[in-house]
Amino acid sequence: MAPAQIPPLEKDYLIVGEGAGDAQFLKYLCDLHDLQDFQIEDAGGSSKFLSYLKGLSIRPNFERLKAVLIVRDNDDSWEDSFGELRKYLKKANLPEPTQPRQVKRFDHTPDGLAVVVLMIPFTVAGGETRGSLDTLLLRPIEENNAEVAACVGTFLGCVNRPRTKNQVDKFRLRCSVAALYPQDPNCAIQYVLSPDKNLVPLTHDCFEEIVAFLRGFIVFCAPPPRRR
Amino acid sequence: MLVRLRGTENCVYDDARIHLMITSLEVENFRCFRHLVVDGLKRFNIVVGDSGSGKTAFLEAFFVLGGANPEIWTRMRQWRGAGSSIRLSGTRASYESVFRDIFSDHRKDRGAHFKLTESSGRTRSLDIRYPNQDKYSMPVKDGDESRGENAFVVQPIAFNWKINNREYRSKVEYKEGKLNFSGFDVVYPAWFSSPLINDASLIGPYFSEQLSIKNKTEPLISAVREIFPYIHNLSLESIAGEAVLCVSVEGIREKLPLGNISSGLNKYVMLLISIAANPGGVMLIDEFETGFYYKNVSTILTSIFDFCKRHNVQIIATTHSYEFLQALLPIMKREEESEHELVLLRSERTRSGCTVKILGEPAAAIESNFEVR
């Protein structure tokens, strides 16, 4: 059977999450805050980002796109992750921002397609921080489930192995989900996020910065007014 | 299913056609194309696009341009559903109704123009138009009092081909209720395969003349057996006085007509024979996927493409099928890594008529499961 297809481009603004979890997270946030101007897709994981971006420009209706927001995890070095994404953008012949949250267009098309990259986690105070979507989700889950968080912390200490910050956060999130959702301890992030499961409170204030960024995105990436 | 451009008995192809390919096509005022330029065609050209966006018209542009007789237009009308007999009333309107669909928005005053360029730089063009001068006459039909369009004398439409700066002029004369076509010999080596065409009788003679009599059937039979291993051999047999391509099938004592086995096998064999019989030519294939079982598509495509390379044949084909594009992915990747001989094109209907454009990075898009059709 042929794999499921990504549907044609139907909106002027496209958000591309690194994986299915990122995309689902952004969909839930947009639904919750009635941000309906975005088509949200996932690139299929970090290893598929390049082919996703290379193929983007031949999709029907690509010409109507005004902006693409690419959302990627910082992992253990936002510079490395962002730098790799820039290389992909270059190979895909797409505009290549030099910083996260910077609007970039081709020089010869000042009102053409805008490309913006949002690296997560991001906090206004802390800037880019190490971690991933898991890091972002961990805080509201642990705040709502302090006992489980304490146990998971103990367990982490007990199985002491060298881990990066990103790996620790993934460990903690996975263990927390296994503890809190016995029906499917291995539940993938895109399903963990479902409001039905009541595991991640999407109204938590730790998501506010991302919501504010999405809310202002269309104005943020609007082309500069033309001189008369 | 398949039809070849035909000239006269002494049909002549353009010289030696070693390593020649069509690299660009220009079309003016034909079917849904007001103005079309496609540059960068390769050995394998796959056209996708919505229904009514001009995919078949794109193939037809190559076919009419490759012809050498205006009669080709009446055949193309039939593929599109027009009847096989043309009955004219003797009026200009009646005469021109045969040709009105050639022109975009039926704008006959502008004429239609086609030009292809080959990798060698050689060109072939075709201009279809009515003469400029209008001759007025009394009504040509008894009782015709309208004196409108019908009061003008029928002006024969002209099909003027130009091949490497040499002109070949042809007109469609109207005499005694019939159209009289005249042409010349220098056809382009093009075959048209379409589910709309049902003319399988051509293929038997080509199998015999180009392959069987020259003891060159082995590659064909190997390619067939790769996908249909129960087929042992192919041969031309006389059935009810007609030469019919037949197959020896494992477990069946007598040979069977090819068409009785499967339409997919029939199409596959026809394509392979026409490729082998058409070295240096171009295959125009409408709805490539039709008739093929989905599990076989990848192997069939690989085999056909390899056959094309061996015989130096170019393919320009259309498809609606996502599975076909998925099956094409390994070939796309192979071509991207090696000879860059495959391009994906998309036809689109716009306010100013249909367009066809070459798409970059098709392998990446298909690999990412994008809808690209």
Interface residues (C-beta under 8 A of the other chain):
Chain A: A2 P3 A4 Q5 I6 P7 P8 A43 G44 K48 L50 S51 Y52 L53 K54 G55 L56 S57 I58 R59 P60 A92 N93
Chain B: Y322 E323 Q326 L344 R346 E348 L359 G360 E361 P362 A363 A364 A365 I366 E367 S368 N369 F370 E371 V372 R373
